[in-house]
Amino acid sequence: MNNQLKMFLKGRKILFATVPADGHINPLTGLAKFLQEEAECDVRWYTASIYEQKMNRLGIPHYPFAKAREITGENLLEALPERELITDPIKKINFDMIHIFGERGPEYYQEIKDIYENFPFEIMVADNLFTGIPFVKNLMNIPVIAIGIIPLIERSADVAPYGSGLYPPTTIEECENNAKMYASFGEMMQESTHVFDTILAAHGLEAPEGGIGDKLLQTSDAYLQIGVPSFEYPRQNLGKNIQFIGALMPYLKKTGSATWADERLNTYKEVILVTQGTVERDINKLIVPTLDAFAGSNILVVATTGGNGTAELRERFNAPNLIIEDYIPFQDIMPYSDVFVTNGGYSGTLLGIQHQLPVVAAGIHEGKNEVCARIGYFEYGINLQTDTPTADAIRTAVEEVLNNDKYRKNVSKLLEDFKSYPSETLCAEAIAKLLYTKSSNSQKSAVLN
């Protein structure tokens, strides 16, 4: 960061506001610490109370939810038990968009207004699905930056509707099919779209076109997309507020040494890392078939469960080539790994790329099919196009990735693209630009009045 940018940002009050989920919070922690330590900004964070200890460890003042309903990965089953009964993917996505996202917007707004009384922040940085965005921007007249923590959701004639998991069209027929899909997709998402439109209208706010994600994208003053063009489908027309920022990584405190180790990492020639993230609790979807596929083989499998069924798995799979842990810091295990088996979490996938890991991807829900599709489309690995792969399918895909060097070469090239984007600095520049624009407009308004 150059001195001029640092001087402009020093002391600026910035509120981070996020949906209470690891995948929405972790990618922004590196930026928050960069602004706090490098730019000397006054950074504070609004999210659920369960993240109080995390914020304390980060050294960032925390405003917990008080009025807003806390729906998190930890209490999802208890907070929304009816969700587990929904098997239709479209109905489940509508349900999530309404109850986890849409209905929370006004609650966020009421609390953020209270926060502003004691902390008159100048700009808000939010994850791209934080539904307080239109309220803060339009009712509080405060600039908002949205960070795209998932692959780009913008509607375009060059891509299929987000959530379909389809590759870009290559024929006129496929283009026509995509147009039909957008029409039917609008109908399928009509329930959640209507609910959020009604919420916005009740507060005197206009609703941009599209689903909730589209509305938040269009509303944001700047939409900073995590990723690079070479990990995103080509589009002829990109929204004017959209900018790629590379791999915005979670904050990692430098300890100087690994916090986890196992001597078996040095005794096996090939190592597979498998994880389902922290939200997916059904270990039978990916972890169990991966362990089944390689138990007793000459390949070391390291599985991280997120605390779901660890003891059960250890009892069931006790082969010497299997390591099963609740949690392992990725920076401790990825340098030893040769293949990353994942259900398509975006942040985890990007971390894998940072360690040049080709991927075997198997995920459908929560938009993970879009991450998996990009992995397959650009040949950064293999997309199994299911969230319940068989042990045979996983074994075949892993062997293909291990034996075909094109995947590792493609990932290595992608990593070079990521390195050309100074993520935190690009974000800092975008923040400074919005603050400068707002200040200039305020001065002009004062002169005119």
Order of alpha helices (4+ residues) and beta strands (2+ residues): alpha-beta-alpha-beta-alpha-beta-alpha-alpha-alpha-beta-alpha-beta-alpha-alpha-alpha-beta-beta-beta-alpha-beta-alpha-beta-alpha-beta-alpha-beta-alpha-beta-alpha-alpha-alpha
